[in-house]
Amino acid sequence: MMIGLLRAGLLGFVLLTVVYLLVSVYSRSTRREALEKEWDTDPANEGRLPDERTAFIELGMERWRHSFRRKMIVLVYIVPLVVAVATAYLVNWK
Protein backbone atom coordinates (compact mmCIF):
# COMPACT_ATOMS: atom_id res chain seq x y z
CA MET A 1 0.00 0.00 0.00
CA MET A 2 2.72 2.46 0.98
CA ILE A 3 4.90 1.53 -2.01
CA GLY A 4 1.94 2.19 -4.35
CA LEU A 5 1.36 5.58 -2.76
CA LEU A 6 5.04 6.50 -3.14
CA ARG A 7 5.06 5.30 -6.74
CA ALA A 8 1.93 7.34 -7.53
CA GLY A 9 3.44 10.37 -5.81
CA LEU A 10 6.67 10.05 -7.79
CA LEU A 11 4.76 9.65 -11.05
CA GLY A 12 2.63 12.70 -10.21
CA PHE A 13 5.74 14.74 -9.42
CA VAL A 14 7.37 13.75 -12.71
CA LEU A 15 4.22 14.59 -14.69
CA LEU A 16 3.83 17.94 -12.92
CA THR A 17 7.49 18.71 -13.62
CA VAL A 18 6.94 18.07 -17.32
CA VAL A 19 3.85 20.33 -17.26
CA TYR A 20 5.83 22.99 -15.35
CA LEU A 21 8.63 22.92 -17.92
CA LEU A 22 6.20 23.12 -20.85
CA VAL A 23 4.27 26.03 -19.30
CA SER A 24 7.51 27.81 -18.44
CA VAL A 25 8.92 27.47 -21.97
CA TYR A 26 5.60 28.56 -23.49
CA SER A 27 5.34 31.58 -21.20
CA ARG A 28 8.92 32.63 -21.93
CA SER A 29 8.32 32.23 -25.66
CA THR A 30 5.14 34.32 -25.68
CA ARG A 31 6.84 37.07 -23.65
CA ARG A 32 9.78 37.17 -26.06
CA GLU A 33 7.38 37.32 -29.02
CA ALA A 34 5.50 40.19 -27.41
CA LEU A 35 8.74 42.11 -26.88
CA GLU A 36 9.83 41.50 -30.48
CA LYS A 37 6.44 42.65 -31.76
CA GLU A 38 6.52 45.72 -29.51
CA TRP A 39 9.93 46.68 -30.91
CA ASP A 40 8.94 46.01 -34.53
CA THR A 41 5.67 47.99 -34.40
CA ASP A 42 7.10 51.08 -32.68
CA PRO A 43 7.87 53.69 -35.37
CA ALA A 44 10.48 55.29 -33.10
CA ASN A 45 12.67 52.20 -33.55
CA GLU A 46 12.99 52.53 -37.35
CA GLY A 47 16.62 52.57 -38.43
CA ARG A 48 18.01 51.49 -35.07
CA LEU A 49 20.77 48.93 -34.80
CA PRO A 50 20.00 45.23 -34.32
CA ASP A 51 22.09 45.32 -31.13
CA GLU A 52 19.65 47.82 -29.64
CA ARG A 53 16.75 45.48 -30.45
CA THR A 54 18.56 42.58 -28.80
CA ALA A 55 19.31 44.69 -25.72
CA PHE A 56 15.65 45.77 -25.52
CA ILE A 57 14.46 42.16 -25.69
CA GLU A 58 17.04 40.95 -23.15
CA LEU A 59 16.09 43.73 -20.73
CA GLY A 60 12.43 42.80 -21.08
CA MET A 61 13.22 39.12 -20.51
CA GLU A 62 15.26 40.00 -17.41
CA ARG A 63 12.30 41.93 -16.03
CA TRP A 64 10.06 38.95 -16.83
CA ARG A 65 12.39 36.60 -14.92
CA HIS A 66 11.82 38.67 -11.78
CA SER A 67 8.10 39.21 -12.33
CA PHE A 68 5.23 37.88 -10.26
CA ARG A 69 3.68 36.29 -13.35
CA ARG A 70 6.68 33.98 -13.75
CA LYS A 71 6.52 32.99 -10.09
CA MET A 72 2.86 32.06 -10.51
CA ILE A 73 3.90 29.16 -12.74
CA VAL A 74 4.85 27.32 -9.52
CA LEU A 75 1.10 26.96 -8.97
CA VAL A 76 1.37 24.01 -11.37
CA TYR A 77 2.71 22.09 -8.36
CA ILE A 78 0.62 23.67 -5.62
CA VAL A 79 -2.93 23.53 -7.05
CA PRO A 80 -3.02 19.78 -7.84
CA LEU A 81 -1.50 18.97 -4.44
CA VAL A 82 -4.10 21.07 -2.62
CA VAL A 83 -6.93 19.50 -4.65
CA ALA A 84 -5.66 15.97 -3.94
CA VAL A 85 -5.27 16.61 -0.21
CA ALA A 86 -8.68 18.30 0.02
CA THR A 87 -10.32 15.43 -1.87
CA ALA A 88 -8.68 12.82 0.37
CA TYR A 89 -9.74 14.74 3.46
CA LEU A 90 -13.34 15.18 2.33
CA VAL A 91 -13.70 11.55 1.24
CA ASN A 92 -12.40 10.23 4.56
CA TRP A 93 -14.14 12.78 6.79
CA LYS A 94 -17.11 11.48 8.77
C-alpha positions, 0 to 999 in steps of 0.5 A, spaced: 500 500 500 505 504 501 509 503 495 503 504 491 502 511 494 510 512 493 510 510 486 503 514 484 506 520 488 513 520 484 509 519 477 505 525 479 511 529 481 514 527 474 508 529 470 507 535 474 514 537 472 513 536 465 507 540 465 511 545 469 517 545 464 512 546 458 508 552 461 515 555 463 517 554 456 511 557 453 510 563 457 517 565 456 516 564 448 510 568 448 513 574 452 519 574 447 514 574 441 510 580 445 517 584 446 519 583 439 512 585 436 513 591 440 519 593 438 517 592 430 511 595 431 514 602 434 515 607 429 520 610 433 525 604 432 525 605 425 533 605 423 536 602 429 541 597 430 540 590 431 544 590 437 539 595 440 533 590 439 537 585 442 538 589 448 531 591 448 528 584 448 534 581 453 532 587 458 524 585 457 526 578 458 530 579 465 524 583 467 520 577 466 524 573 470 523 577 476 516 578 475 510 575 479 507 572 473 513 567 472 513 565 479 505 564 478 507 558 474 509 554 480 502 553 482 502 548 477 505 544 483 501 547 488 494 547 485 493 539 484 496 537 491 491 542 494 486 539 490 488 531 492 489 533 499 482 536 500 479 530 496 482 525 500 480 529 506 473 530 504 472 523 502 475 520 509 471 525 513 465 522 517 
